[in-house]
Amino acid sequence: MALRLRPKDSSKYGVGNAILYGGEHKIYGFPVKEVNEAEVFFIETDFGNHMTLTWGEVSEMFIVAGWQDYAEWRKIREDLLMQPPLTSDPM
């Protein structure tokens, strides 16, 4: 299962949604001798863009909108991409 995400900015609802489908721990060294471990999450948008964000960045940009199987989400997205445009210009 994966977390479905909606943009926090309601003006962007028509632009697309995203899904949080995984994560890992990254180790950053700032300063170089100091080890600081942070968890990052993998996000994929409706448009196929991929991001790696911390939970703070996810919370800043998105609202959690529920759960969905990642494979099912991708299949629905691919089916929508294969549909013809809803409007056409008869020029």
N, C-alpha and C positions, 0 to 999 in steps of 0.2 A: 504494500500500500504506500501511497505517496500523498503529500499534502498539496491540495489545490490552492493556488494563490490568486488574489484579485488585486489590482493596483489600489493603493490607498487614495489616490487622487481620482475622484469619481469622473472627472472629465476624460480620463484615459480608459474607461470601461470599454469603449468601442474599439480601442486599439489592440487589446489582447490581454490574455491571462497567462498564468505560468503554473508550473508544477515543481515542487521540491522533491527530487527523486533519490537523493543520496547525500553522502558527506564523508568527510575524513578529518583527521587531525593534521594540521600543518605546524611545523616548528619554525619560529622566526627568531633570529638572534639580534636584538637591538638593545643595548650595544652588543657588539660581536661576541663577547664572552658570556653574555646572559642568554639562557635558554627559556623561551616562553612558548608554551603550546596553546594553540587556538583551534577551535573546531570551525570548519567551513562547510557550507552546504552547496549542493549542485542544483541549479535551477535551469529549467528549459522553458522558453516562452512558446506561445502559440505559433510564432513565426519561425521557430527552430533555432533561435539564438540560445546560447548556453552561457551561464554565468556561474561564478564561484563566489559566494557571499558569506559573510559571518552572519550569525543570528541577528545581531543588531542592525545590519544592513537589510536583511530580509524584513525585519519588523518595521524599518523606516520606509520601505518601498511598497510592501504588500500587506494584505489582510488574509489570514488563513480562512479559506472558504469551504473546507471540508476535506474528506479523504476520497481517493480514487486509485484504482489499480493503474500503475504507470503504463503497462502494455495496452490496457483498454483506452487510456487517455491518448496515447500516440496513435492508435488505430482510428479513433474518432477524428483526431486532428488530420490524419492523412486522408480520410474519406472526405472531409470538408474541403481540403485543398484540391481534390480531384473534381469537385463540382464546378459547373460553369458559373460565371458571374450572374448575380441576381438581376442586374440591369444591363442593357446593351444600348449602344448608340447606333441608330439605324442609318446614319449618314449615308 
